[in-house]
Amino acid sequence: MNTIKGPAIFLAQFLGDEAPFDNIKTIGKWAASLGYKGVQIPTWDSRAIDLKKVLKAKTMQMNTERQLNPWVCKSPSCPRTCKVSW
């Protein structure tokens, strides 16, 4: 596992039933808008990630990366590790 370079936030405390806190895509965008560079995703809440599906399909990883990557830094000169990593 890679070290999270921050600032980072643990999403479990914010997950809820109303937007933008109801799915990984919108809560990731919300966290990025506040300046967070990393997120810790709770594995026990299927609104964030459905582990049963992950075990069945490797493509879930790629889909999650595609949802989060619009809000992560892509600059090669960035001093932080700003990417979704598994």
Buried (B, 14 or more C-beta within 10 A) or exposed (E): EEEBBEEBBEBEEBBEEEEBBEBBBEBBBBBBEEEBBBBEBBEEBEBBBBEEEBEEEEEBEEEBBEBBEEBBBEEEEEEBBBBBEE
